[in-house]
Amino acid sequence: MTKKDLIQKAYGVDSDSEMSLFISSFQDVVDVEVVATLCAWASNGVQGEESTMIRFIETFGESPASFVLDYDAHRTFRRRGIETFYGMLTYRHLDLLLMSLSSTLTQWGSVQRCYQAIAHERHDAQPHEVLAYTFGAGTGFPTRSSKCTFYRYALLLYWLTYKLRVWDVDTSRAFIPCNDHVIDAASELGIIRRRLKTPLNYAVVLSDTARDWFGDKDFYKMYELLAFYE
């Protein structure tokens, strides 16, 4: 397909997924933040993870944000330690992430306010770095020095800023979410024509190409084109 064909195809993609529909089912913005964070945290873009996280988050009750705010009082998952929660993530990771979210919501009232404060203070930091500062170390999210595409941070920003439009933050330096499927699709469609040296390079090149094709406003269309390509 030509570049023009791919752009037209991107605007016709149905980007609703089981996960995004579940996240959007919550009315309160802070509930959406909490659910989106947990779903992005566990996401690798593989089959089955949606139902696992949906069933888990449903145990939080009607307000996941309320569960998180109360979490430091009981720390339900702490005692399970390094037992596997999902994939490479452990219950220790989960416990520390929930503690981080609890602290953030208690201090700032929302994850967005915390994110904006850190972005203002560390104005040179890229969006994935701001999220790394927001959640802290030991949570199972990548650190700022990780050698990866920062897929889960990018996915979280995509959901909150573009797909669900509950955050109004600067995404001019954000990456599109890049996992193996996205990279493979980009190669198959000829958007990437050579093997790149590091995983991060794929996120950089595809994000730059996305802004060239779709502009800053709709650069996430590249992700939708590739993520839902079969």
Buried (B, 14 or more C-beta within 10 A) or exposed (E): EEEEEBBEBBEEBEBEBEBBEBBBEBEBBBBBBBBBBBBBBBBBBEEEBBEEBBEBBEEBEEBBBBBBBEBEEEEBBBEBEEEEBBEEBBBBBBBBBBBBBBBBBEEBEBBBEBBBBBBEEEEEBBBBBBBBBBBBEBBBBBEBEBEBBBBBBBBBBBBBBBBBEBBEBEBEEBBBBBBBBBBEBBBEBEBBEEEBEEBBBBBBBBBBBBBEBBEEEBBBBBBBBBBBBE
